[in-house]
Amino acid sequence: MTEPTSGTRSYLFADQVFPVLRIILLAIVTLVQTVLCGVPLLANHDVYDPAWVADAAFVVLALVGAACAPWVLRGRPLPAAVALPGTAVSLLAAAAATWTVPPDLHFSEVDWSFGLVGWHLFLLLAERVAVLIAALCLHVVISLGLFVVPGPPDRGAVGSGMIFLVSIIAFQFAVVVVVWVLHRRAERVGELAAERDRLRTGQALAEQRRLDHRQRFAGQLGATLPLLAGMADGTLDLRAPGTLQRVTLAATQLRRLFAENDDVPDPLVHELSACVDVAERRGLDVSLGVSGETVPVPTAIRRELTGPVITALSLARSRAKVTLLRAADDVRVAVVADSGTIDSATSGSHGTVVAWYSHGQHTRMEARWRPEPIRLT
Amino acid sequence: MAPRTDPADLTAVVVDDHPAVRAGVAYWLSAGVPPVTMVAEGEDVRVAWLGEGAEADVVVLDLNLGGPVPALGDLRRLVEAGRRVVVYSMRADDGIALQCLDLGALSYLTKAESASHLVEAVHAAAWDKPYTPPSLAGALAGDRSERRPTLSSRETEVLVEWFQSESKEFVAHRLGIAASTVNSHLERIRIKYAQTGREASTKAALVARAIQDGLIGVDDL
């Protein structure tokens, strides 16, 4: 069985309460028809005119109940294709049955169909309260019409008829109110359940994001934590150039990491700006040039592209130029800095190629990415 | 306006809404080799049309004269009158830079670029030659417009390396060519751009100059 979704507004009542209600209604219909209607019909069989119409109406109403049984017993709501024709057939059968009752015996126990059809309508229209009320009203109007049309009834018949009518109708309309309240509750419960589901989904997403952040930070903090430990226990010489460079590298990595979590329209430029910002704080003269229109670059690739920038900037002595060029299918990030001589090298991963080149006191680092994998040369 | 043939008495008019910028540009130009004399300056483009400003060899034009809208109309009118214009702007906007070239500006520099680029651009303009500073090279390399000319892979690499390093010597070493060849490539790229888009007398002069210098042949047109 599938888990109920927030889109099913009233699934709790629809799934749990209404199947039970429908079974109770089917039982009531069966019991009322067999005992409270079948007995008077047989007992007063010669009163009905013609009797075969009353018999036929009784059979038709029994068949309507039987037709509903397969859905009711399986706990399913009745489809409209059964409920609406069933309603019309029940109302016609009831009208036919009432028509066979002699005028002076309307709204008495001889008029067996009047109370019975109300239960049929409940069974057929439990999920359609507005149609149910309309059908019940129509049923009352038809019955009253058949009561009045043959001629003005005498006062005694009117009095006893009204008592019969009100006692049955009041009870059935009270049941209508109960069904309506159940529907309202079902909707409210459905809304609350949907809201709860939304909250749970939000919580799950937030938790997932938190884990992602933790995982990402843990991965990126790898270089920082030993550095902090070394500084804390005094094993690192803070005046050594190597230590300074490691600290610079770690600081830029952290700053880039924070920038990675910002929601900005152009993340790559934002992250490069963060790297430049840290280098400038270190006293470096850095310029950033950006050309070409923005292209989407996945986070993992952005890390591949900005990682070497951080390294190149940490090696720069006084001046560096950082550039980002975005052509049609090519993203190129470069740093040219006065880093002294560095061995030329080319490496690559995840579709990016990083190349280092030195000439005189200047070093050029270029990290290049194409959506298509490129061949190392 | 006839092209310069001798390096003496180069003149410029500077249009910029900041007096300090005008003073700084005048100083840089006067310190160049050969020196360029600023014969007129002002915050309004009218100084380029009146008096000595109307006769200056080169117009250094700030694109944002006291407002957010770039003075592209002023640039177009100056170019249509045959003036050699070097655009000097606060904005590092590729689209605007390419638009200025299309209108017929001989160079487009951002104010973040060093004095040497401005002086070189003014010198080149006085001889009807283009000058491509690094930021403009970036804009050309990142140009994805449909009417961009076809560049050879070597030309593209020169643009990219020049944008990245700002050192022609470094570019020449990287690509294994002479520094003068780097200049030739940059100039040839600009000639290709001058042959696209709208017509302008400065663009025609630029192409004529390239033929005269033997940079391109008539067959290349």
Interface residues (C-beta under 8 A of the other chain):
Chain A: S287 G289 V290 S291 G292 E293 K321 T323 L325 R326 A327 A328 R332 A334 V336 Y357 H359 H362 R364 E366
Chain B: A92 D94 A112 P134 S135 G138 A139 A141 G142 R144 V160 F163 Q164 S165 E166 S167 F170 H173 R174
